[in-house]
Amino acid sequence: MRALPPLVIVGGIVFDLSTPASYTASPMFAAAPLIAAPFFSMLTTLLTGIAAVLASIGLHVYNDTVNDIPALTETLTVVTVSALALLINRVVRRSGERLASARVIAETAQKAVLPTPAERIGGLQVAARYEAAQADAFIGGDLFAVQDTPFGVRLVVGDVRGKGLDAVEAVAVVIGAFREAAEQESSLEGVAQRLERALAREGTRRDGLDAFEGFTTAVLAEIPRGEGRVRVVNRGHPEPLLLHADGGLAHLEPTEPALPLGMGELAAWPDRADEAPYPPGATLLLYTDGLSEARDASGAFYEPAERLAGRIFPGPEELLDALVDDVRRYTGGGSTDDMALLAVSRPGAGQPERRRTMPVVP
């Protein structure tokens, strides 16, 4: 790209010198600053325009046509297009600055609404990942949160119906309600009911379809301290996976299926937490349907249990790295839905503390 504007000018000179005087290379000289305008700085665009104008004038002097009316018209055209190229460059630069500002705001909003959890919480190793389907997107309807409470480490992964700012508002409501309820409710079922009521209140202030069809699929988990087990409440969400230290894998299926959060008016039943062993060295993986509904070129769904069975990972961060890379290879990089991942590992006896190195950037 950097070589293209001067190459166009050189090509115009070669074309003009190798053809009869009636042929002109002025379109190429006019194209050079236009090519530079959206990709380079104002100074580079200006220098490209000056080079194009000088090349046009120099060729007319060489051909002894500098005083001809067509020559004057061609030179004026190149000058005019060069001036327009400077204007285009300015507009593009201002748009780029606004886009960069919007990205910073979006990234800041994501960190405020969906903060990345600490690497170690309540003696557990934690890793989280948010992969947006759209390039340069930062926020969406998927969510995760981890909270160290008097009742153990509690966590939630969910997927809000819809997209855009309405979904982000619902994410903020769910995470805010979860953090408050996780500290106050003595049972995981009580936390789920608090989230249900929070979403019901949120629905009353919405208009249109969201007032009737707003819901959030979610899975809540609780890991009591020192008990070697995990409790799970699943509200219409993809079932979590438990990866054992020897490569074994277990599905944490709910005993009874339940409707997503926010749909309590359709049916009423008590939430019931299911329990499963959570031995040392095991990793609990929670994810949204952006993972399980990813498709390959033939339309086949990604099966996380089949892809992970028999594999052993040093820690939750390595698990998520491998999982994200595998999904990209499987889909060819063309995921159509956001993907939230949360992995929580229980260190085994004598397992050293995880240490991560960070490169030093001058």
Salt bridges, closest charged atoms under 4 A:
GLU74 OE1 - HIS60 NE2 3.05
GLU107 OE2 - LYS111 NZ 4.00
GLU119 OE2 - ARG356 NH1 2.50
GLU131 OE1 - ARG328 NH2 2.99
ASP136 OD2 - ARG103 NH2 3.00
ASP148 OD1 - ARG225 NH2 2.37
GLU169 OE1 - ARG205 NH2 3.18
GLU180 OE2 - ARG194 NH2 3.57
GLU185 OE2 - ARG194 NH1 2.85
GLU196 OE1 - ARG235 NH2 2.84
GLU202 OE2 - ARG205 NH2 2.79
GLU202 OE2 - ARG206 NH2 3.19
ASP210 OD1 - ARG161 NH1 2.62
ASP210 OD2 - ARG206 NH1 3.60
GLU222 OE1 - ARG154 NH2 2.63
GLU222 OE2 - ARG231 NH1 2.16
GLU227 OE1 - ARG229 NH2 2.08
GLU227 OE1 - ARG231 NH2 3.97
GLU239 OE2 - HIS251 ND1 2.63
GLU256 OE2 - ARG272 NH1 3.49
ASP271 OD2 - ARG235 NH1 3.22
GLU275 OE2 - ARG229 NH1 2.68
GLU275 OE2 - ARG231 NE 2.99
GLU317 OE2 - ARG129 NH2 3.06
ASP321 OD1 - ARG129 NH2 2.67
ASP326 OD1 - ARG307 NH2 2.96
ASP326 OD1 - ARG329 NH2 3.59
ASP337 OD1 - LYS163 NZ 2.94
GLU353 OE1 - ARG120 NH1 3.52
